[in-house]
Every structure is written in structure tokens, then in C-alpha cells.
Amino acid sequence: MFLTFSHMARFADLLDYPDASLKPKAIALAESVKWYAEIWEDLLEAFALHLQLTPMPEVEEAYTRTFDMNPSASLEIGWHLFGETYKRGIFLSNLRPRLREFGIEEGSNLPDHLATLLRLLGKLPHEEALGLTRDCILPALEKLRPKLEGAAPYDYLFEALELLLKTLAPNGDGPAHAGCECGGKGDAHGHHPSHGAFRGPEVDHVR
């Protein structure tokens, strides 16, 4: 199997609140990539194995403890990029039309929830997916991942996700700011020469 951004929806399913479908989905994803000789494949296998050995109530407790009770580990990407500022509001308002365009439901989450953005990645044109990954998701993951150290099993999943996204969107492969443009400023009129679908203010990187 050749991995592309379209496979990110399967990672998104693992970031929803745990239910009975989580374990089989994690096992199926790990099985589908087991022939890759990559660190992220081993981490996915470790995530799936941990789930197999852990009763569901404990998995639910781990999810709540890791994300819901720890504001610094929020799954809302815009919070890690902008904090609670007007810049995040612009980012959210720019995301909503794209989610509607591709029929992606926000559900009870805000548009910048990581699972929502991963589902969006697989729908976008390739250059926009590169921009969303490089400009928004990876910078946020760099801030989020250290806060998940020792938070099993999700530390395995997030390390795998970050490594895989860096493989799919390596630095220097294609134009910068080709879509999300969290850090793109554009020209004097606010226009950017690339797609600009998620154009927003410059990222603060303060958190």
C-alpha cells in the first residue's frame, strides 16, 4: 500500500472519543502498514497492542485524562498556533467553508480539531494538503507532542502521526505556504500567489 494524504482519515478515526470500534480500527491500520520498515509502523503496532491489552473503560479514562483534562494537550490545532486570540478566530472562519465544501461534519468539535483537519487532508488538492500540513498541523504537533510523553497509548499514535506527516510533506518539496498559509502574509492586498484557501494571520508560535 502506498500511503497518501487520503489515508489520514484512518488516523482521524483513532482520535475520536473511544468506542467499541477503536480497537478493530487500530488493529486494521497497523496490519495494513506492517510491511513498512519504518519507526511509525512500529509505533502504530504498539498503539494497537496497547489497546488490545487494555479494557475499554481504561482507554476512555486515558483519553479523557490526556486530552480533556489537560488544556495544554488540546486537540484544537489553532489553539496551539494562535492561543485564544482573534487570529484563531480568522483561522476557524477560513476553515469552515472548506469543510462544508467537502462535506466534512464538525460535529461537537471546532473546525480546527486535529481529527477534522486530518479528514480534510484527504479531500484537498495535493498542494493544499501540503500547505495545511507544513504550515498548520506539523507546527502544532511540535508543540503538542512533548506534552504527551508517557501518556500511553496516545503518545505512540502521535509520534507515528508526526513522523508520517513529515514523510508525506517533507521540507523543501514544493512551494511553501501552498494552502493553509498559517504563516503566509500574501502581498500588499492580502493575496497570496498560491491557493490561499486557509489564509490566516502569521503564526505566533508562542505556546
C-alpha positions in Angstrom: 0.0 0.0 0.0 1.3 3.4 -1.0 0.4 5.9 1.7 -1.0 9.3 0.7 -2.9 12.1 2.5 -6.1 10.1 1.8 -5.1 7.7 4.5 -5.2 10.4 7.2 -8.9 9.8 7.7 -8.0 6.4 9.2 -5.8 8.2 11.7 -8.6 10.7 12.4 -10.9 7.8 13.4 -8.3 6.9 16.1 -8.5 10.4 17.6 -12.3 10.4 18.2 -13.5 9.7 21.6 -13.0 5.9 22.2 -15.8 3.5 21.4 -16.1 -0.2 20.5 -14.8 0.5 17.0 -11.5 1.9 18.2 -9.6 -1.4 18.8 -10.5 -3.0 15.4 -9.7 0.2 13.5 -6.3 0.5 15.2 -5.5 -3.2 14.5 -6.6 -2.9 10.9 -4.5 0.2 10.3 -1.4 -1.4 11.9 -2.0 -4.6 9.8 -2.3 -2.6 6.6 1.1 -1.0 7.0 3.0 -3.8 8.7 5.3 -4.3 5.8 6.8 -0.8 6.1 10.2 -0.9 7.7 9.6 2.5 9.4 9.5 3.7 13.0 6.0 5.0 12.6 4.8 1.5 11.7 6.3 0.1 14.9 4.5 2.9 16.9 1.2 2.1 15.3 1.7 -1.6 16.2 2.5 -0.6 19.8 -0.7 1.6 19.9 -2.9 -1.3 18.6 -1.3 -3.8 21.0 -1.8 -1.5 24.0 -5.5 -1.1 23.1 -5.8 -4.9 22.7 -4.5 -5.4 26.3 -6.4 -2.6 27.9 -10.1 -2.7 29.0 -12.2 -0.1 27.2 -13.1 1.9 30.4 -9.4 2.4 31.0 -8.9 3.5 27.4 -11.7 6.0 27.8 -10.2 7.3 31.0 -6.8 7.6 29.3 -8.4 9.7 26.5 -10.2 12.0 29.0 -7.1 12.4 31.1 -4.8 13.0 28.2 -6.9 15.5 26.2 -10.0 16.7 28.0 -8.4 17.3 31.5 -5.2 18.7 30.1 -5.7 22.0 28.3 -2.1 22.2 27.2 -2.7 18.9 25.2 -5.8 20.2 23.4 -6.6 18.6 20.1 -7.6 22.0 18.7 -4.7 22.9 16.4 -5.5 26.6 16.2 -5.1 27.0 19.9 -1.5 25.7 19.7 -0.8 28.1 16.8 -2.5 31.3 18.0 -3.8 30.8 21.5 -7.2 32.4 22.3 -6.7 35.4 20.0 -8.6 37.0 17.1 -6.1 35.2 14.8 -7.5 31.9 15.8 -11.0 33.2 15.0 -9.9 34.1 11.5 -8.3 30.6 11.1 -11.6 29.0 12.2 -13.7 31.1 9.9 -11.4 30.3 6.9 -11.7 26.5 7.6 -15.5 26.3 7.8 -16.2 26.9 4.1 -13.7 24.2 3.1 -15.2 21.7 5.5 -18.7 22.4 4.0 -17.3 22.2 0.5 -16.1 18.7 1.1 -19.0 17.6 3.3 -17.0 17.1 6.5 -19.0 17.4 9.6 -17.7 19.4 12.5 -19.8 17.5 15.0 -19.3 18.8 18.5 -15.8 19.9 17.7 -14.5 23.2 16.5 -13.2 23.2 12.9 -9.5 23.1 14.0 -9.8 19.8 15.8 -7.0 17.6 14.7 -9.3 14.7 13.6 -11.3 17.1 11.5 -8.2 18.5 9.8 -6.9 15.0 9.1 -10.1 14.2 7.4 -9.8 17.4 5.3 -6.3 16.5 4.2 -7.5 13.6 2.1 -10.1 15.7 0.3 -7.8 18.6 -0.6 -5.8 19.0 -3.8 -2.2 17.8 -3.1 -0.6 21.3 -2.9 -3.2 22.5 -0.4 -2.8 19.3 1.6 1.0 20.1 1.7 0.4 23.6 2.9 -2.1 22.6 5.6 0.3 20.0 6.8 3.5 22.1 6.8 2.0 25.5 7.8 -0.5 24.3 10.4 -0.6 20.7 11.5 3.1 20.0 11.9 4.0 23.2 13.8 1.1 22.5 16.2 2.2 18.9 16.6 5.7 20.0 17.5 4.2 21.9 20.5 1.7 19.2 21.4 3.9 16.1 21.2 6.2 16.9 24.2 3.1 17.3 26.4 2.1 13.7 25.6 5.3 12.0 26.7 4.3 9.0 28.8 0.6 9.4 28.0 0.1 5.9 26.7 -1.2 4.8 24.4 -1.7 8.1 22.6 2.0 9.1 22.8 2.6 6.2 20.4 -0.1 7.4 18.0 1.0 11.0 17.9 4.7 10.1 17.4 3.7 7.9 14.5 1.4 10.6 13.1 4.1 13.3 13.2 6.7 11.0 11.6 4.3 10.0 8.8 3.2 13.6 8.1 6.9 14.6 7.8 7.3 11.8 5.2 4.3 13.0 3.2 5.2 16.7 3.4 9.0 16.9 3.6 10.5 20.3 3.8 11.7 21.7 0.5 9.4 19.5 -1.6 7.2 22.0 -3.4 6.2 25.6 -2.7 5.9 26.8 0.9 2.5 28.0 2.2 0.7 26.2 -0.5 -2.8 26.1 1.0 -3.2 26.6 4.8 -0.7 29.5 5.0 -0.9 29.9 8.7 2.2 31.9 8.4 1.6 33.4 4.9 1.2 37.1 4.7 0.5 37.5 1.0 1.0 40.7 -0.9 0.0 44.2 0.0 -3.6 43.4 -0.7 -3.6 40.2 1.3 -3.5 37.9 -1.7 -1.1 35.0 -1.9 0.2 33.6 -5.1 -0.7 30.1 -4.2 -4.0 28.6 -3.3 -4.7 30.5 -0.1 -7.7 28.5 0.9 -6.9 28.8 4.6 -5.1 32.1 4.5 -4.7 33.5 8.0 -2.5 35.7 10.1 1.1 35.0 10.9 1.5 32.2 13.4 2.7 33.4 16.8 4.4 30.2 17.9 4.1 31.4 21.5 3.0 28.3 23.2 
